[in-house]
Amino acid sequence: MNHSKAMKYYAKLSNNQKEYVKQFKIAHSEKSIYIDGVIWNYYDSEKGDESLLLLHGGFVDFDMWIHQIMEFKKEYRIIAPTCPVLPKPVMKVYSDALHQILIKEKISITNLIGYSEGGLIAQCFLRDYSSTISKAILSQTFYPSNGITYYKNDFKLFKILPSFLTTLIFRLAAKPDKEELNHDSTEWIEWYKCYFKENKYKLTKGKIITHINLMSDFVRNYIFNAKDLISWKGKMLVTVSEDDVILKYFDGLRKLYPNAEYHMFPNGLGAHSIGLITPSVYNKRISLFLKQ
């Protein structure tokens, strides 16, 4: 990876944060595993008595977790995959690949955090391989619902457009939620803007279509109910922010997971992206749950 090229997006950061990002990129390289014709890359901290599987949000990579990796690798073995371009982008393929990564690394039980789109795959993974999960955290996410119409579209236009047009449209359309930028926290907001820009220009047509199809598969083809995990002995935490655009799904999650803990972060801490913008607050709540 050309770290110096990637760092151009962070040129306006303070020297301390710029160095923090640079050193992370240098020190946190990924492993690879070949699964059904696809190369999956993942970060593995390799040390820790307990493991923590981190599932990133849509259209980004494992480095979304920069602040969580730096914090939690002190106590946990971190496994953080990056979703590759998938020839068959459905949740079951993703879920099975995660299981194969855990098998390769000889991890039989893990804790799990799924953030945004990662929360969707976390819910599928829990149902496919519940015996491997000790504690599960679903952050800023939703569940299969008829009310989520956006990802029920076929997006056929994106699939037939030339690659440069698909990526151009997404780059022009992609922008942080206004709630994310209208807040009281200044902790990592400038880094977040840089990170958002970096990932916008890293997008490829294959990556865009993969993530669209994964979320479409989740919304179209899954039906969950409160009895799905009745035999699961693990614990769950569900988080959201008061100013999160997906707050409207929070009550539905309560009904779907009646035995879970629930935590709502207040306004002004980064909304949907609190884990990236105000990681000190987010990490503190996650750590409290993991140590129970």
RAZIKA-V846265 format. One record per backbone hydrogen bond with DSSP energy under -0.5 kcal/mol. NH is the residue of the N-H (numbers start at 1). CO is the residue of the C=O. If there is no record, write none. Layout:
{{NH:CO} {NH:CO}}
//
This chain:
{{3:1} {6:2} {7:3} {8:5} {9:6} {10:7} {11:8} {13:10} {18:14} {19:15} {20:16} {21:17} {22:18} {23:19} {24:20} {25:21} {26:22} {27:23} {28:24} {29:27} {31:42} {33:40} {35:33} {35:38} {38:35} {40:33} {40:38} {41:39} {41:82} {42:31} {43:80} {45:78} {50:75} {52:77} {53:111} {54:52} {54:79} {55:53} {55:113} {56:54} {60:57} {64:61} {65:62} {66:63} {69:65} {70:66} {71:67} {72:68} {73:69} {74:71} {75:72} {76:72} {77:50} {78:76} {79:52} {80:43} {82:41} {89:86} {90:88} {94:90} {95:91} {96:92} {97:93} {98:94} {99:95} {100:96} {101:97} {102:98} {103:99} {104:100} {105:101} {106:103} {107:102} {108:106} {110:132} {111:51} {112:135} {113:53} {114:137} {115:55} {116:139} {118:115} {119:116} {120:116} {120:117} {121:117} {122:118} {123:119} {124:120} {125:121} {126:122} {127:123} {128:124} {129:125} {132:129} {133:130} {134:110} {134:132} {136:235} {137:112} {138:237} {139:114} {139:137} {140:239} {148:145} {149:147} {152:149} {153:150} {158:155} {159:155} {160:156} {160:157} {161:157} {165:162} {166:162} {167:163} {168:164} {169:165} {170:166} {171:167} {172:168} {173:169} {174:170} {180:177} {181:177} {182:178} {183:181} {184:268} {185:268} {188:277} {192:188} {193:189} {194:190} {195:191} {196:192} {197:193} {198:194} {199:195} {200:196} {201:197} {202:198} {203:199} {203:200} {208:204} {209:205} {210:206} {211:207} {212:208} {213:209} {214:210} {215:211} {216:212} {217:213} {218:214} {219:215} {220:216} {221:217} {222:218} {228:225} {230:227} {232:229} {235:134} {237:136} {238:261} {239:138} {240:263} {242:265} {244:241} {247:244} {249:246} {250:247} {253:249} {254:250} {255:251} {256:252} {257:253} {258:255} {260:257} {261:236} {263:238} {265:240} {265:263} {269:266} {273:270} {274:271} {276:273} {277:273} {278:274} {281:278} {282:278} {283:279} {284:280} {285:281} {286:282} {287:283} {288:284} {289:285} {290:286} {291:287} {292:289}}
//
